[in-house]
Amino acid sequence: MKTIGILGGGQLGGMLCESLMKLGARVMFYDPDPHSPSFFRSPYHYQGEWNDFNKLKEFFSKCDVVTYEFENVSTELLNSLVQETSTPLIPSAHALTTTQNRIYEKNFLKENQFPVCAFFEIKNYEYISLTTKHLSFPFILKTATGGYDGKGQWFIADHNDLNKFANQFTKDNFVPLIAEEKIDIECEASCIVARDFNGNTVCFPIFDNVHAHHILKHTTVPSQLPDSVQNELKNIAIKAAEKLNVVGLLTTEFFITKQKSNYTHQNSVNGFYVYVNEFAPRPHNSGHITRNACNLSQFDAHARVLLNLPLHQPKLHPGYYCMGNLLGDCWISQGNKSELNLSSWQHQPEIIDVILYGKLEAKTNRKMGHFVSYSQNNGEHILAAERFEKGLNEKSS
């Protein structure tokens, strides 16, 4: 029996745990939170800080393979742990080094001729004022590291916004930033690729994504993009996984627009322009839909790679599916931060799955669970999701 270690005890690790256990693996978690929801899924877990080298070394030494469910871990530390214990990290720290730093990520895209919006590296405090020499207003400022679901991002409309932003920093508290061209997004999409130790690659269907307040709201399949655009996204995602030499999962997030960039040059695909937004070398929020919509989930595929088992091309089931995130706001609007009233589900047979992650306290914008709706007719899967959300957000009687 192989022991697979997972860095992080959240929902991604929990669902991966299910897929690993189905294949006979022992799963061990590492997380600083003593109430991590995934600790309840396996009796094997370590509670420790992310900079506790000795505890992490003990954790690695008890695993045959280690993977991770989030990116904000020091790759220098991870490389040292791999060298000390000879336990492989999947995907590698090399891939993680690129994807966890937006500056490295954008330069990787540019150097390998992937479609990417124009950007400017703000290496020190003085560089903030130089941004307008490289990009026109409006643009987006992001921290080079950290940040997710819109955190660590600022919309800069004009010089006034830029001056206000610059006043937050001094030379002493400055953190590296990246400025990105603002484009008019027609839609957003993602593509998940699984790649094994031998370089064999399979690709999941394209997911259409809708965000609200920088947080994923809905993922739908099948994609409504033209086939030619979907094929372009898949080709880019596969090529990126190969260039990064990823073993495991790589999610590529895309912006789709009809606006041609003034700074970058590329050919349109059926009237659309495609830009890579970012990568995630792990299971992805949009990929939750594969648990219901495909014959092989993203977690199943990752489990097979970790256990060195054969990969098969995922196939989409017939019909139309919509995955929606359940945020802590639902609990709060019902007036109960610990338990969600699902009584409205009684009248919603189109909701075929509800998954609650087991987090102890609901907070605003905190991902507490997700649901999936299904319909045989295009459009009705989204309407069903919206009705379900409306019912959940009503106060409990």
N, C-alpha and C positions, 0 to 999 in steps of 0.2 A: 504494500500500500504506500503510495507516494504522499508526502506531506507538502501541501502548497501553502505558502505564506502570503498573506494579503496585507499590505501596508494601508491602513485606513479601515474603519469599521462602520462606514455608512451604508446607504442603500445599494450602491454599485457593488461593493464587496459582498453584501448580503445576498444579492441575486446571483452573483458569480459563485458564491458558496453552494447554492442549490444545484447549479449545473455541475460543479466539481463533485459533490457528494453523490449525484446520480451515477457518476462514472467511477465511484469507489475510492475517491481521494479523501484524505484527512485534510481538513482546512484549519489553519492557524491564523489568527488576526493579531495585528499590532495597532494600538491607537491610544492617544493620551487620555481619552474620555472614559472614565470608569462605567458610564452608562451608555456606551456606544451600542446602538441597536444590534449590530452584528455579533456582539459578544454573547447574545442569547441564542445564536444559531449554532455555535460550536463551543464545546467545553475547552477548546485549546485557544488561549488568547493571552497576550501580554499587554499590560497597561504601562506605558512609558512615554517619555517626551521624545520629540523628533531629533533632539540633539544628544540623547543618551546613548553614546557609542557602545558601551559595554552591554546594555540591555538589548540593543538592536543586534549586536554581534551574537548574543545568545539566541535571539530569535532566528536570525539567518542560519545559524549552525544547526538548528533543529528542522530546517526545511530543505526539501529537495530542489525547489524552485520558489522564487519570490516574485510577486507582481505588485501592482499598486492601483488604487482606485482614485487617486488624485495626485496632482503634479507638484505640490509645493513642499518638496523634500529636497535637501541639499544633495546635488549630484556628486559633489566632492566626497561627501560622507558615504553615499551609496557605493561609489567606486571603491572606497577603502574597505567597506564591508564585503563586497564581492571578492576583493583580493585576499582579505583575511580569512574568509570562510570557504572560498571556492564555490559558493552557492550562486547559480546564475540568476540574474535579474531580467525579467521579461515584461515589457520591452526594455531594452538596454538603457543604461544611464546616458549613453551617447545620444540616443534619440531624445531622451527627456531633456538633456541640456539645451537642445535646439528648441524644443516646443515650449519650455517653461519660461523662455525669455523672448519677449515680442521683438526685440531688436535682432537677435540671432535668427528668429523665425522668418522675419521679413527679408533679411539678407539671404537666407537659404532659398527662399522663393525667388528672389531676384537673380541670384547666381545660377539657379537651375532653370531659369526662363519659365517659371510658372506665372500665370496671370495674377498680378498683385497690384493693389491700389498704390499710388505714389505715397511715399513716407519720408520722414526726416528724423534722424537720430538727434535727440537733445542730450548730449553727453554731460554737460555741466550747466550751472545756473546761467552763465552768459549766453548759452545757445538758445535760451527761450526766445530772446528778442530777435534771433536770426531766422526763426521759423517762417516768417512772412516773406523772406527772400526765396523760399523754396516752395511754399504752398500758398494758395489764395484762401481767403475766408469764404465759407466756414470750413473748419477742420476739426478733427477729434484728437484730443491729447489722452494718452494712456500711460500708466506706469509700465516700465519694461518688464517687471516681474510682479507676481501676485495679482490679486484681483480676479473676480469672476462674477457672472450675472450682473454686469454693468458696474461693478465696484472698481475704483481706480481709473475711471474714465470721465472726461469733461468735454462738453461741446463748446467750442470757441467760435462765436459768431463774428466778432469784430475786435478791434484794438482794445476797446474797453474791457471785454471779457479776458483778453490775453493779459492785460495789465493787472486785473483783479487776481487772475490765476498766479501770476508771477509774484505778487505780493505775499502769497502763502509761504513762499520759500525764501531761504537765505542760502549762502554758500555752504553753511554748516548742515542744514537739514534737507538739502536737495537730494532727490532720488532720480536715477536715470529715467527718461521719458521717451516716448515716440509719438510723433505727430503723424496723423494719417489723413489723406484726402477724404473729404466727405462726398459721397456719391448718392444719387437718388436710387434707392433699392426698390426693384420691382418685386422681388421675393427672396427668401433665404432657403437654402437647402443643405443637406448633409449627406455624406456617403461614408459608410464604414467598410473597411477592408480588413480581412484576417489573413495573416501570412505565417507560415510554419517555418520550422528550422531549416527545411530544404529549399525555401524560397517559393513554395507553392502558394498561390494567392487566390482567394475567393472574395467576391464583392457582393454586398447586400444591395437591395433596391435603393433607389434615391428616395430620400424623405423630404417632403415639403414642410418647412418650419415657420411658425408664426410666433413672434415674441411680443411681450407686453412689459414695459418698464425694464427692458434688458433681460428679462427672464423668459425662458421657453414656456409658451402657453400651450400650443398645439403642435403635434406632428401628425402628418397624414400620409397615407399610402393608398393606392399607387400615386406617384407624382403626377401632377398635371402639366409638367413641363414637356415640350416636344421631345420626341425620342432622340433627336440629334443632340439636344442639349444634355439630356440625361447621359448619353453615351460619352459626351465630352467630360462631364463631371466624373464618371467612373474611370475614364482613362487617366485623368489628372490624379485621382485618389490612389489608383494602383501605382502610377509612376512615383508619386510621393513616398509611398510605403517602401518601394524599392530603393529610392535614392537615400532615404533615412535608414535603410536596412533594418526595418522594424520586424521583429518577431513578436507576434501577438496581434493586438488590434491597433488600428490607426483610424481615427475619425477626422475627416476633412470637412470643415464648414465653409460654405460658399455664399457669396453675395451674387445675385443675378440682377442685371440692370439692362436697360435699353439706352443708357447714357454712355457714350464713349469718353474715356478719360482724356483729359488734356495733357496728361503727363506720361502715360504709358501707351504702348502701341500693341494692338492685338486685333485679330480678325473676329468678326461677329459670327455667332452660330445661330442660324435661323432668326436673325434679328436681335439676338440677345448677346450681351457681353458678360463674361464669367470672371469672377475674382475670387481667389482663395482668401478667406478671412483668417482662419487659424486652424491649428491641429490639436487633437487630443489623443495621446497614445494610451488609450484605456477605453473601457465601456463608456458609452455616451448617453446622456439623457434622452436624446431623440431615438436611440436604439431600443428603448424599453418596448416600443411598439412591435419589435420583432418577436417578442414572447408570444404574441397572439396572431400576428399577421404573416409570419413565415414558418416554414417547416424546421428551421434552425435559428435559434435566437443568437444575439450577439454574445451572450454569456456562454451559451453552448459552444460557440465557435472558439472563444477565448479559452474555455476549459479544455477543449481538444488540443489546442496548441500547447498549453501548459503541460499536458499529460502526453504530448507527442503522439497523438492519435490522428487518424486521417481526417482531412477536411473535405467537405462536400459543398458544392455551390448552393447557397440558400435560395429557396423558391418562395415566391409570394403566393399566399392563398387567394382564392377568388374573393371578390367583394371589395368594400371600401372600409378603411379603418382610420380612427382618429384617437391619438393618445393625448390626454390632458394632464398637466401637473396639478396636484392638490397642494396648495400652499397653506401655511399656517393661518392666513387670513380667513379661510373657511371656518376653522375652529373658533377664531376670535369673533367672527360675525355671528356665530351661533351662541356665543357667550360661554364656551367651554374650551379651555386650553388643553385639556387632556384627552377628550373623547369626541369623535366626530359622529353626529347624528346622520345615519344613512337611510332614514326611513323613506326619503323621496325616491330611492332606488326601486322601491316596490312598483312604481309606475313607469319604469324606464328599462324595458327588456333589451333595448338596443345597447345598454351598457353591459358588456360581456365580461368585464374584469375590473376589480378595484383592488389595489395593493396599497396597504398602509405600512410604513416603514418601521414603526415601533419607537419613534422618537418621543421622549417623555414630555416635552413641552412645546406647544405651538408658538411660533414667533412670526411676525410679519415677514413675508417673502421667503420663509423657510420651507423647503421642499419636504413635505410630510408624507406624500404618497402620490399615486397616479392612477388613472383609470383609462380604459379603452372602450370606445364605442365601435359598433359594426353595423353596416347596412349593405344591402344588395344594390342600392341605388346611389349614384354619385351625388354628393351634397348632403344627403340625409345623415351621414355619419357625423358631419360637423354640426348640423342642427341639433342632433341628439346630444352631442357633447355640451353644447351651449345650454340646452334645457337642463341637463344634469347639474351643471355648474350653477345655474340660477337657483335651482332648488336647494343646493348645498349652502349657498350663501345667505339664505333666509334664516332668521333667528329661530332657534328651537322654541316650540310652544310649550 
